[in-house]
Amino acid sequence: MNHARLFYVMGPSGAGKDSLLAYARARIGPGAASPGSAPVLFAHRYITRAPSEGENHIALSHAEFALRHSLGCFSLDWKSHDCRYGIGVEIDAWLAAGASVVINGSRAFLAQAVNRYRERLHLVEIRVDPAVRARRLARRGRETGDALDKRVAHQVAWTPPEGVPLSVIANDGELAEAGAQLLNLLTQRGAA
């Protein structure tokens, strides 16, 4: 039986998703999963934005993104904050081969993932105190002035879809604490 899951990690900008994903990725190797559970692979995103430190993505121009989109190269794609985001169709091959896949998703476009992957989907919401989030966004330096204010104010209302597992991880404190929770979830070594 194929136990592969699609872990859809989501939360607001500044919640620390990239840091948590990097933490877990650095600690998951071929033998990290519990016996009987699937190996874990981390998908990168294709984004129409220059690369930034700590984020696992491939930068594409808008024209490159449009071409790949027209060729059906994305299993999921969305637009947010004036950028296009895509998850490559390679994740379908990984799931079919029996590997669980971790993606950095978007709450606003969760319906796409639910429609396509409902039976394998496991949602992971990263939550953070608003003041901590605002400090992180300012430190990150990707936006300043009005753009930073707009990013801090951005809120996405969403409702967990019925029948889809949801795990919530608070990331207000030390990275290792929230990182251990994510790692345990992905490798099924602890309470999910």
N, C-alpha and C positions, 0 to 999 in steps of 0.2 A: 504494500500500500504506500502511495506517495504522500508523505507528511509535509511536503513543502508548503510554506505559508508566504504570503506577501505582506510584509510589515510596512505599513504606510505611516511614516513618522511625520507629524504635523504640529504646527504651533506658530505663533506670531514671530515676525522678524525680531531678533534679539532674545528669543527664548533659549538659544544655545543649541539648536538642533545640529548644526555643523560640528560644534565641539563634541557633543555627545556621540554623534555618528563616528567621528574620528577616534574618539576614546574606545568605542566598542570595536571598530574595525582593526585598530592596532592590537587588540587583545584576542581577536577571534582568528584561530588558525584551523587547519584541517581537523584537528582533534578536539576542538572546543565544544562541539555539540554533545549533548548527552546521548548515550546509546539509544538507538531507535529514532532519534530525531534527525532532521535534515541538516546537511551542511549549510552554511550561511554565506551569501554573496551580497556585496554592496553595489548597487547601481549608481552610476554617476548621472547627473543631469546634463542636458544640452541646454545652454542658456545664451541668449543674445546679449551678453554682458562680458566684459573683460574678466579674466580669472582673478580671484582674490584668495589671499592666504587662508588656509583652513577649510576651504570649500571644495568638495570633490565634484567639479563640473568641467565640461568641455565648452569653451567659448566658440560661438558661431556668429557670423554676421547674419543680419536679417535675411539676406538673399540665400545664404547657405541653409538657414533654418527652413525657409519657405520651400526650397528644393527638396530637402529631406522629408518635410511634411507631405509634399505632393507625391513622393515615392512610397509613402506608407512606412517610413522608418521609425515612427513613434507609436508606442502602445498607449501612451497618455501624453497630452500636451495642454498647455494653458497659457494665458497672458496675465501678468501681474506686474505692477510697478513699472510699466512701460517696457517690460522685457517679455520675450517668449521663452517658455520652459518646456522641455520634452524629456520623456523617459523612453529609451530605445526599446525596440521590439526584441532585443536580445534577452530581456527578462522573461519572455514567454518560453524561450528555449531553456533557460536556466530552471524555471519552474517545472517544465516538462521532464527535465533530466533529474528532478528530485531535490533541487537546492531551494532553500528558502531565500527570499530576496528582500533586501531592505532598501526602501526608497525614501527620499526627502520629498514629501508631497505638499499639497496645498489644501487647506480646509475648504476654500471656496470652490474647488473643482473636484471634491471628493466623489461626487456622483459618478464621474467617469470611471473611477476605480471600482466603485460598488457595482456598477453595471457590467463591467468587464471581468472582475475578479472576486465577486461576492463570496464564493465558496472557499476561497483560500485566504481571504483578506483578514488581517488583524490590525486594527487601528492603534496607534501609539500617539497620544496627545502629550506634548511637552508644555507644561504651564510654568509661568514665572510671574513674580510680583511686578506690577507695572513700573515701579520706581527702579527696580533692578534692570528691567528691560530697557528703560529709557537711557540709563547709564551705559549699558552695553552698546546700544545703537550709536550713541555719541562717541564712545571709544573706538568703535569699528571704523568710523570715519568715511564710510561709503557715501553718506549724505550729510549735508550741512544746511543750516538755515531753514528755509521753508520746506525743503525736501525732507529734512530730518523731522520737522514737526509733523509733516504729513504721514511719514512712516510710523512715528510714535502713536499718532491718533488713529491709524488704520485698525479697524476692528472687523472681524468676520464672525457673523452669527451662524452657527451650524447646530444641527441636531444629529446625534449619533444614529446611524441607520439601525433599524431593528434587526436583531439576529447576527450582527457583526460584532465580534469581540473588540473591546476597547480597554486599553491599559493607559493609566494616567501617571506621568512622572513629573514631579515638581523639581524644577531646576533653579532654585533660588540660592542654594548654598554652594558647597564644594563640588566641582565637576566629578570627582571620584565617587561621590555618594549617588548622584543621579546616574552616572555612567555605569556603576555596578548594577543598578536596577535595570537599565536597558540591556546590559550584557546578560543578566540572568534571564530576562524575557526572551531574548533572541536565541539563547542556547538551551532554554528550558531547564536551567539549573536551580531555579528558585520559584517562588510564587509569581505567577503572571498577573 
